[in-house]
Amino acid sequence: MLPPPCLALAAYLSKTVSENDHHLDEDTVQVFKAVHASAAQFAEASPAAEPDPHVALLPALRQAYAWDRASRPINNTAAMNSFEEEASAAVQSHCWDIAGRIITLPAPHTLAGLGALALALSIQAEEAIGPAGYEEERRHAAAIRAMISVAGVDPLPNWCGFGDEDGADCFSNSRYSAMLDRMGAGSLPAWALAGKSGPDDAPEA
């Protein structure tokens, strides 16, 4: 039998998809179905089973996100079409690429894999809830919050939330401003300063 948190997550995702699939975009529906399938596998997973591939990409995701955060002050002040703008954009694209690779992997079958998937999804859904607070946006955020809770992982350092935490606009709320203040002048990794699209030791696709 599934542990109560997994049962709750499975029930939530199943209900959300069955009642609202005509309102949800296809990517969101597929994510919900994949996580629902994962929840149904947790009780059957052997402790000695091979770890999910999501977990192997987690160190790269954490590093990419740390680079992303440090690049934000530079991106905010860079002149249009400048080297600084292009380099900081490359850093942010690299982060999204790693997150996207985790999201497109087969559904995880362990809590560690679910945690890695939840963190990747939290990056793509960061500040996703706009001023209107559409129900689809809130459902998406609620599902990721449930995944984070079930997996027992902490949000990534300097993550700014989904955008509904203090009721402010996307990328203008106090959380984002505070993150920029913590980053100071910002910085770029050596590979971005060298004009590359990613680190030389980036995990292979």
Phi, psi and omega per residue, in radians:
M1 nan 2.467 3.132
L2 -1.188 2.545 3.020
P3 -1.071 2.661 -3.091
P4 -0.898 -0.745 3.124
P5 -1.067 -0.664 3.138
C6 -1.214 -0.668 3.069
L7 -1.055 -0.751 -3.133
A8 -1.120 -0.738 3.133
L9 -1.146 -0.792 -3.141
A10 -1.059 -0.761 -3.133
A11 -1.138 -0.723 -3.141
Y12 -1.081 -0.844 -3.098
L13 -1.159 -0.727 3.128
S14 -1.070 -0.787 -3.137
K15 -1.134 -0.738 -3.118
T16 -1.075 -0.805 -3.118
V17 -1.184 -0.781 -3.064
S18 -1.168 -0.579 -3.076
E19 -1.615 -0.358 -2.973
N20 -2.278 0.235 -3.048
D21 -1.090 -0.414 3.134
H22 -1.374 -0.197 3.102
H23 -1.787 -0.312 -3.068
L24 -1.599 2.541 3.054
D25 -1.241 2.782 -3.009
E26 -1.073 -0.677 3.137
D27 -1.073 -0.742 -3.141
T28 -1.133 -0.746 3.119
V29 -1.037 -0.771 -3.114
Q30 -1.153 -0.671 3.091
V31 -1.103 -0.817 -3.140
F32 -1.040 -0.776 -3.123
K33 -1.143 -0.676 3.141
A34 -1.129 -0.745 -3.131
V35 -1.231 -0.631 3.078
H36 -1.061 -0.749 3.106
A37 -1.099 -0.659 3.121
S38 -1.115 -0.776 -3.122
A39 -1.027 -0.616 -3.133
A40 -1.269 -0.259 -3.114
Q41 -1.681 -0.302 -2.985
F42 -1.008 -0.738 -3.079
A43 -1.195 -0.424 -3.077
E44 -1.613 -0.201 -3.070
A45 -1.228 2.297 3.115
S46 -1.363 2.455 3.092
P47 -1.006 -0.434 -3.118
A48 -1.634 0.107 -3.097
A49 -1.152 2.723 3.088
E50 -1.066 2.449 3.117
P51 -1.170 2.665 3.093
D52 -1.136 2.542 3.102
P53 -1.120 -0.366 3.099
H54 -0.991 -0.679 -3.047
V55 -1.164 -0.623 -3.137
A56 -1.124 -0.484 -3.137
L57 -1.553 -0.106 -3.059
L58 -1.115 -0.745 3.083
P59 -1.028 -0.696 3.111
A60 -1.148 -0.640 3.111
L61 -1.140 -0.780 3.138
R62 -1.079 -0.749 3.127
Q63 -1.156 -0.763 -3.138
A64 -1.075 -0.670 -3.134
Y65 -1.242 -0.638 3.066
A66 -1.094 -0.733 3.061
W67 -1.093 -0.723 3.134
D68 -1.015 -0.838 -3.121
R69 -1.051 -0.791 -3.108
A70 -1.158 -0.436 -3.106
S71 -1.426 -0.302 -3.001
R72 -1.069 -0.775 3.111
P73 -1.060 -0.622 3.126
I74 -1.192 -0.763 3.118
N75 -1.093 -0.624 -3.105
N76 -1.188 -0.500 -3.057
T77 -1.920 -0.086 -3.082
A78 -1.201 2.496 3.062
A79 -1.213 2.610 -3.123
M80 -1.055 2.356 3.122
N81 1.151 0.256 3.106
S82 -1.409 2.900 3.085
F83 -1.054 -0.707 -3.132
E84 -1.078 -0.693 3.121
E85 -1.151 -0.770 -3.126
E86 -1.167 -0.702 -3.122
A87 -1.190 -0.743 3.132
S88 -1.198 -0.604 3.080
A89 -1.143 -0.630 3.099
A90 -1.130 -0.658 3.112
V91 -1.107 -0.803 -3.120
Q92 -1.181 -0.650 3.096
S93 -1.136 -0.683 3.104
H94 -1.065 -0.746 3.130
C95 -1.078 -0.808 3.135
W96 -1.138 -0.571 3.123
D97 -1.142 -0.781 3.126
I98 -1.118 -0.768 3.116
A99 -1.067 -0.756 3.139
G100 -1.098 -0.634 3.124
R101 -1.144 -0.674 3.105
I102 -1.158 -0.747 -3.081
I103 -1.129 -0.589 -3.072
T104 -1.511 -0.043 3.068
L105 -1.206 2.791 3.060
P106 -0.993 2.737 -3.098
A107 -0.954 2.339 3.123
P108 -1.220 2.740 3.122
H109 -2.088 0.089 3.100
T110 -2.223 2.806 3.102
L111 -1.142 -0.580 3.094
A112 -1.102 -0.741 3.093
G113 -1.143 -0.699 3.099
L114 -1.090 -0.690 3.120
G115 -1.100 -0.745 3.109
A116 -1.112 -0.717 3.108
L117 -1.119 -0.739 -3.131
A118 -1.080 -0.725 3.137
L119 -1.167 -0.698 3.090
A120 -1.091 -0.766 3.113
L121 -1.126 -0.622 -3.133
S122 -1.136 -0.526 3.076
I123 -1.180 -0.816 -3.105
Q124 -1.237 -0.395 -3.141
A125 -1.759 0.108 -3.134
E126 -1.050 2.279 3.133
E127 0.997 0.494 -3.064
A128 -1.385 -0.375 -3.127
I129 -1.497 1.938 -3.120
G130 -1.416 -3.084 -3.102
P131 -1.009 -0.565 -3.101
A132 -1.286 -0.443 3.122
G133 1.040 0.947 -3.119
Y134 -1.043 2.574 -3.100
E135 -1.045 -0.652 3.130
E136 -1.067 -0.735 3.116
E137 -1.101 -0.742 -3.107
R138 -1.203 -0.650 3.099
R139 -1.131 -0.731 3.127
H140 -1.063 -0.822 3.129
A141 -1.099 -0.711 -3.135
A142 -1.091 -0.681 3.134
A143 -1.148 -0.744 -3.136
I144 -1.191 -0.690 3.073
R145 -1.033 -0.718 3.118
A146 -1.114 -0.718 3.117
M147 -1.090 -0.771 3.132
I148 -1.059 -0.739 -3.128
S149 -1.156 -0.822 -3.117
V150 -1.108 -0.723 -3.098
A151 -1.314 -0.316 3.133
G152 1.256 0.581 3.124
V153 -1.840 2.718 3.050
D154 -1.641 2.569 3.049
P155 -1.003 2.715 3.131
L156 -1.094 2.547 3.122
P157 -0.976 2.347 3.110
N158 1.211 0.266 3.008
W159 -1.200 2.426 -2.975
C160 -1.726 0.075 3.111
G161 1.576 -3.029 -3.080
F162 -1.577 -0.191 3.126
G163 1.896 -0.127 3.139
D164 -1.863 0.005 -3.032
E165 -1.148 -0.610 3.106
D166 -2.240 0.285 3.026
G167 1.214 0.371 -3.094
A168 -1.792 2.964 -3.134
D169 -1.176 2.785 3.039
C170 -0.984 2.265 3.077
F171 1.012 0.428 3.029
S172 -2.335 0.073 -3.073
N173 -1.478 3.032 -3.038
S174 -1.139 -0.533 3.139
R175 -1.123 -0.783 -3.139
Y176 -1.180 -0.746 3.117
S177 -1.069 -0.720 3.118
A178 -1.137 -0.660 3.107
M179 -1.101 -0.764 3.117
L180 -1.054 -0.710 3.121
D181 -1.087 -0.713 3.140
R182 -1.150 -0.546 -3.112
M183 -1.353 -0.261 -3.139
G184 1.104 -2.304 -3.137
A185 -1.306 -0.269 -3.128
G186 1.470 3.024 3.124
S187 -2.763 2.844 3.102
L188 -2.201 2.481 3.107
P189 -1.189 2.798 -3.076
A190 -1.014 -0.667 -3.095
W191 -1.137 -0.609 3.112
A192 -1.253 -0.669 3.105
L193 -1.148 -0.417 3.098
A194 -1.499 0.052 3.103
G195 1.414 0.319 -3.140
K196 -1.585 2.846 -3.132
S197 -1.587 -0.127 3.138
G198 -3.066 2.961 3.134
P199 -1.210 2.651 -3.135
D200 -1.112 -0.487 -3.108
D201 -1.736 0.409 3.110
A202 -1.074 2.492 3.121
P203 -1.061 2.488 -3.117
E204 -1.239 2.584 3.139
A205 -1.224 nan nan
